[in-house]
């Protein structure tokens, strides 16, 4: 089962929430409709501004944990590399292919072949 790492925000360069899921459509719908109380409902982070696909949920969880340790400016650069104007990508999930590719010299690169 594939996995997604994604970022939600309230506005361009606003608050950033990082999450992981196996069903991006449903999970983002839950954030947008405040199906659960939490960070995204508290800070109105309802816009899907970035996501990437992984071959399985275990690798996606590893990537999510890694991204959460990165500095904010690095996350902003990652978002703006895919989505320079911070548009809500929810309606375009199926049109965008953003498959994560680790550096070939990393020990986990073979997991992505």
C-alpha positions in Angstrom: 0.0 0.0 0.0 1.4 3.4 -1.0 1.9 6.2 1.5 1.8 10.0 1.2 3.5 12.7 3.2 1.7 16.0 3.0 1.7 19.5 4.3 -1.3 21.7 5.1 -1.3 25.4 5.7 -3.7 28.3 6.4 -2.1 30.8 4.0 1.1 31.4 2.0 4.1 31.1 4.3 1.7 30.5 7.2 1.5 27.7 9.6 2.7 24.3 8.4 1.3 21.0 9.4 3.0 17.8 8.3 1.1 14.5 8.2 1.2 11.0 6.7 -1.6 8.8 5.2 -2.4 6.0 2.9 -5.4 7.8 1.5 -4.6 11.4 0.7 -8.1 12.4 -0.6 -9.9 11.2 2.5 -7.3 12.6 5.0 -7.2 16.0 3.5 -11.1 16.0 3.3 -11.0 15.3 7.1 -8.7 18.3 7.7 -10.8 20.6 5.5 -14.0 19.6 7.2 -12.6 19.4 10.8 -13.6 15.8 11.2 -11.1 15.7 14.2 -10.1 18.3 16.7 -6.4 19.1 16.5 -3.7 21.2 15.1 -5.2 21.8 11.7 -8.6 22.8 13.0 -7.0 25.0 15.8 -4.9 26.9 13.2 -7.3 26.7 10.2 -4.7 24.8 8.2 -7.1 23.6 5.5 -5.1 24.0 2.4 -3.1 21.1 1.0 0.1 22.9 -0.2 2.5 20.0 -0.8 2.6 16.2 -0.9 4.8 13.3 -2.1 4.1 9.7 -2.8 6.1 6.8 -1.4 5.9 3.1 -2.3 4.6 2.1 1.1 3.4 3.6 4.3 6.5 2.6 6.4 8.8 4.7 4.1 6.3 7.5 4.2 6.3 7.5 8.0 10.1 7.6 8.0 10.1 10.6 5.6 7.4 12.4 7.7 9.6 12.0 10.9 12.6 13.3 9.0 10.7 16.3 7.6 9.4 17.3 11.0 13.1 17.7 12.2 13.9 20.1 9.3 14.1 23.9 9.8 11.0 25.8 8.7 12.8 27.6 5.8 13.8 24.2 4.4 10.1 23.1 4.5 9.0 26.4 2.8 11.6 25.8 0.0 10.2 22.3 -0.4 6.7 23.6 -0.7 7.6 26.4 -3.1 9.6 24.0 -5.3 6.3 22.2 -6.1 3.8 25.0 -5.4 5.4 28.4 -5.6 2.2 30.4 -4.9 0.9 28.0 -2.1 -2.3 27.2 -3.9 -4.6 24.6 -2.4 -3.8 21.4 -4.3 -6.7 19.4 -3.1 -8.6 19.5 -6.4 -5.4 18.6 -8.3 -4.2 15.6 -6.3 -4.7 13.2 -9.2 -3.0 15.6 -11.7 0.3 16.0 -9.8 3.0 13.4 -9.7 5.4 14.0 -6.9 7.1 10.7 -6.2 9.9 10.9 -3.7 13.3 9.9 -5.0 16.0 9.5 -2.4 19.6 10.4 -3.3 21.1 7.3 -5.0 23.9 7.1 -2.4 21.6 6.8 0.6 21.1 3.4 2.1 17.4 3.4 1.5 17.5 4.2 -2.2 17.0 0.5 -3.0 13.6 0.6 -1.3 12.4 3.0 -4.0 13.3 0.9 -7.1 
